[in-house]
Amino acid sequence: EADFYLKSVDEQQGVISLVSTACSKSQLEEARSECEKHFGEAPGRNEVEANHFANAVESCAYDRCHGADEIAMELAAEIWHAD
Protein backbone atom coordinates (compact mmCIF):
# COMPACT_ATOMS: atom_id res chain seq x y z
CA GLU A 1 0.00 0.00 0.00
CA ALA A 2 1.24 3.48 -0.83
CA ASP A 3 0.93 4.77 2.73
CA PHE A 4 3.11 1.91 4.00
CA TYR A 5 5.76 2.62 1.36
CA LEU A 6 5.83 6.34 2.08
CA LYS A 7 6.17 5.69 5.82
CA SER A 8 9.07 3.32 5.15
CA VAL A 9 10.77 6.07 3.11
CA ASP A 10 10.34 8.39 6.10
CA GLU A 11 11.95 5.83 8.40
CA GLN A 12 14.89 5.30 6.05
CA GLN A 13 15.59 9.04 5.86
CA GLY A 14 15.40 9.37 9.61
CA VAL A 15 13.39 11.61 11.85
CA ILE A 16 16.08 14.28 12.12
CA SER A 17 16.10 15.05 8.40
CA LEU A 18 12.31 15.15 8.28
CA VAL A 19 12.02 17.48 11.26
CA SER A 20 14.76 19.80 10.06
CA THR A 21 13.12 20.36 6.66
CA ALA A 22 10.43 23.03 6.79
CA CYS A 23 7.78 23.27 4.12
CA SER A 24 5.89 26.45 3.24
CA LYS A 25 2.30 26.47 2.07
CA SER A 26 3.39 27.15 -1.52
CA GLN A 27 5.93 24.31 -1.37
CA LEU A 28 3.26 21.95 -0.08
CA GLU A 29 0.93 23.00 -2.93
CA GLU A 30 3.71 22.37 -5.45
CA ALA A 31 4.43 18.96 -3.90
CA ARG A 32 0.72 18.10 -3.99
CA SER A 33 0.60 19.04 -7.69
CA GLU A 34 3.62 16.82 -8.41
CA CYS A 35 2.02 13.90 -6.57
CA GLU A 36 -1.30 14.36 -8.37
CA LYS A 37 0.62 14.16 -11.65
CA HIS A 38 1.89 10.70 -10.65
CA PHE A 39 -1.27 9.44 -8.98
CA GLY A 40 -3.59 10.59 -11.77
CA GLU A 41 -7.29 11.22 -11.31
CA ALA A 42 -9.14 10.23 -8.17
CA PRO A 43 -11.33 7.17 -8.58
CA GLY A 44 -14.99 8.11 -8.82
CA ARG A 45 -16.41 4.83 -7.60
CA ASN A 46 -17.35 5.89 -4.08
CA GLU A 47 -16.54 8.31 -1.27
CA VAL A 48 -14.39 5.83 0.67
CA GLU A 49 -12.08 5.27 -2.29
CA ALA A 50 -11.97 9.00 -3.03
CA ASN A 51 -10.94 9.69 0.59
CA HIS A 52 -8.32 6.92 0.49
CA PHE A 53 -6.93 8.44 -2.71
CA ALA A 54 -6.86 11.95 -1.21
CA ASN A 55 -5.01 10.62 1.86
CA ALA A 56 -2.43 8.87 -0.34
CA VAL A 57 -1.83 12.08 -2.32
CA GLU A 58 -1.50 14.10 0.90
CA SER A 59 0.99 11.56 2.31
CA CYS A 60 2.95 11.78 -0.92
CA ALA A 61 2.92 15.60 -0.81
CA TYR A 62 4.09 15.63 2.80
CA ASP A 63 6.91 13.23 2.01
CA ARG A 64 7.90 15.16 -1.13
CA CYS A 65 7.96 18.37 0.84
CA HIS A 66 10.19 16.74 3.43
CA GLY A 67 12.78 15.24 1.11
CA ALA A 68 11.30 12.33 -0.86
CA ASP A 69 12.47 12.30 -4.45
CA GLU A 70 10.70 11.81 -7.78
CA ILE A 71 11.32 8.06 -7.72
CA ALA A 72 9.59 7.75 -4.34
CA MET A 73 6.54 9.55 -5.74
CA GLU A 74 6.46 7.32 -8.81
CA LEU A 75 6.75 4.15 -6.73
CA ALA A 76 4.08 5.27 -4.27
CA ALA A 77 1.69 5.94 -7.15
CA GLU A 78 2.45 2.56 -8.72
CA ILE A 79 1.84 0.81 -5.42
CA TRP A 80 -1.41 2.68 -4.87
CA HIS A 81 -2.70 1.77 -8.33
CA ALA A 82 -1.69 -1.88 -7.83
CA ASP A 83 -3.99 -2.22 -4.78
N, C-alpha and C positions, 0 to 999 in steps of 0.2 A: 504494500500500500504506500502511496506517495508520502503520507504523513510520517510513516515509519522511516522511510528513506531519508526524508529531510531532517528528522530528529537525529538519525545516525550521523549525518553530515555535521550537524551541530556538535555532537559529542566528539567527533574526530578533530574538529577545529579547536575545541577546548572552550571552556566558559570564559576565560580571560579575554580571548580575541573577540568573542561575541559581545561581551560587556563593554569593551573598550571602543567598539565601533558604534558611533552615533549615527542616526538616520533621520534626516529632516522629512517634513511632510512631502516636499516635492520629490525627494529621493525615493520615498516609499511609493509614491504614485508612479514614478518611472519604473521601479522594480515590479510593481503590480502589472503595468503595461507589458513589460518584457515577459512576465510569467503567463499572462493571458495569451500572448503570441504563441507560446509553446503549448499551453493547455487547450487552446482552441475555444470553441463556443460551449457554453454551459448546456448540459443535457436538459431537454425540455420535458422529460417524461413525468417527473413529479417534484414536489417541493423538497422532499428529503434528499433526492439526488442533487437538486440545484444547490441546496445548502452544503452538502458534502463537497461539491465542486468548488463553491465559493470559499470554503474553509481550506481546501487544498491550495487554491490560488493565493490566499492570504498567507498561508504557511510558506509557500514558495517566495512570495514577495518579502516576507520578514527575513528569510534566510538569504535572499539575494542582497538585501539591504545591509546585511550583517556579514557579508563576505563570501557567500556561495557563488560559484562561477556559472558560466553559461552551460557547461556540461551537466552540472547538478540540476539546473532547471530542466534541461532536455530529458534527463533520466527520470526526474520526478514526474514529468508529464507522461512519459512512456509507461511508467509504472501505474499511474492513475488510470490511463486508458486501458491497460491490460486487465484491470480488476473487473 
